[in-house]
């Protein structure tokens, strides 16, 4: 499945809140929570918007494991 480091990266960005990230990428806070917990996989476009909002390369946020 897809693993992500959103939570760690938010804290590295001056403790960006889930709400702030959600607003920047056009998702709800509930969706960000579900993505962080690995219960939901974002669309590819949303995943790239998350990486851009966190100012890191895509593969620093998301990793795929067989």
MOFENPE-V900270 format. One line per field, one symbol per residue. ss: DSSP state (a for helix, b for strand, c for the rest). phi: phi as a letter, one per 30 degrees, with the letter a starting at -180 (. if undefined). psi: psi as a letter, one per 40 degrees, with the letter a starting at -180 (. if undefined). A space follows every 50 residues. Layout:
# MOFENPE-V900270
ss=???
phi=???
psi=???
This chain:
# MOFENPE-V900270
ss=cbbbcaaaaaaacccccaaaaaaaacccaaaaaaaacccccccaaaaaaa aaaccccaaaabbbcc
phi=.ccbceedddddcihedddddeddcibdeeddeddedidbcddedddddd edddhbdeddccbcbd
psi=ahiifddddddefffhidddddddefiiddddddddeeehhiiddddddd dddefiideedhihh.
